[in-house]
Amino acid sequence: MNKEHDVGAIACQFQIDGEFAGARTYGSGHINDSYCVNFRKAGAPVRYILQRINHSIFRNPITLMENIQRVTSHLAAKVSAERDRSRLVLTLIPAHDGRTWYVDADGSYWRTYQFIENAHTYDAVESTEQAFQAAKAFGQFQKLLVDLPAPRLHDTIKDFHHTPKRFMALNQAIASDVAGRAILAKREIEFAFAHQSIASVLLDVNLPERITHNDTKFNNVMLDDVTGEGICIVDLDTVMPGLALHDFGDMVRTATSPAKEDEQDLSKVTMQFSMFAAIVRGYLASAGDFLTKAERQHLVVSGKLMTFEQGVRFLTDYLQGNPYYKVSRDEHNLDRCRTQFKLLESIEQQEERMDRLVQSIEQ
């Protein structure tokens, strides 16, 4: 559903005052369909984010929305005394029946958030200050959720960051080779098997379970247009129980290389040490006081793990015929896999220096 009048009809199913004035597609996410919808209220423009949840990926949208409602309510209570509190947490707009979602005639699930003005997300990190601010914001997100009351959040995607099971899925994709692509990815498959030992590195050390974002790409934090501060964490579909270091490692994966995730010129892919240093300092500035010693000791390893895991996921999706990630060309996911594996090589080359930096900050 992407016709403007259809989007408008969906938007009007939510408790939004005013008159619908238009919509456009919004963002660069791989999974859900997102729209910026415009309303006019008392003659003034007001914007909202309307999203169709991809229920082929998120099989139970209701439990997903229960998670988001609990998390945003908890965060809102934590920042209620802040002057800019309405911009620090995503705010769900209820449907007319009071639920936080709406189901259309096609069975699609929709939700609406208030639009956060005067802040933006960025697909690529432009400075070490941006990297610092994003990492600090993600660390603060984890910190504020440490005391989320029971019950345990739902797993919106079971075993989402269970890397050994991701590797098993790759094995199955290679064996079935439904798209006839295994021969085209021979080098990448060999690389994955050569690095298989990375898969269990965090599971083997018995780290504590946290409430985590699980998709800490740089473009999932909004930076204030004036101050540059990381003010709001977005894309909460995968917020669920997990390891704090999955979030940290994914920041290393997504914010240290100057190359795009699907860059075809692999000479541009490198782990920039200055960006890593900014991420470590930003993250520990907010999360440092609740992390255990074991979590701190595995910060660098988590960057390797998450880069490897995402490369495996892209490779698996390519071999399966691209059923999960949106693609614009047949080899799109293979290109994405190649950037991950090249970044992993760069991290391995600088691993000792990265460990020394973390140790120096701990002292």
Buried (B, 14 or more C-beta within 10 A) or exposed (E): BEEEEEBBEBBBBBEBEBEBBBBEEBBEBBBBBBBBBBBBEEEEEBBBBBBBBBBEBBEBBBBBBBBBBBBBBBBBEBBEEEEEBBBBBBBBBBBEEEBBBBBBEEEBBBBBBBBBEEBEBBEBBEEBBBBBBBBBBBBBBBBBBEEBEEEEBBBBBEEBBBBEEBBBBBBEBBEEEEBEBBEBBEEBBEBBEEBBEBBBBBBEBEBEEBBBBBBBBBBBBBBBEEEBBBBBBBBBBBBBBBBBBBBBBBBBBBBBBEBBBBBEEBEEBBBBBEBBBBBBBBBBBBBBEBBEEEBBBBBBBBBBBBBBBBBBBBBBBBBBBBEBBEBEEEBBBBBBBBBBBBBBBBBBEBBEEBBEBBEEBEE
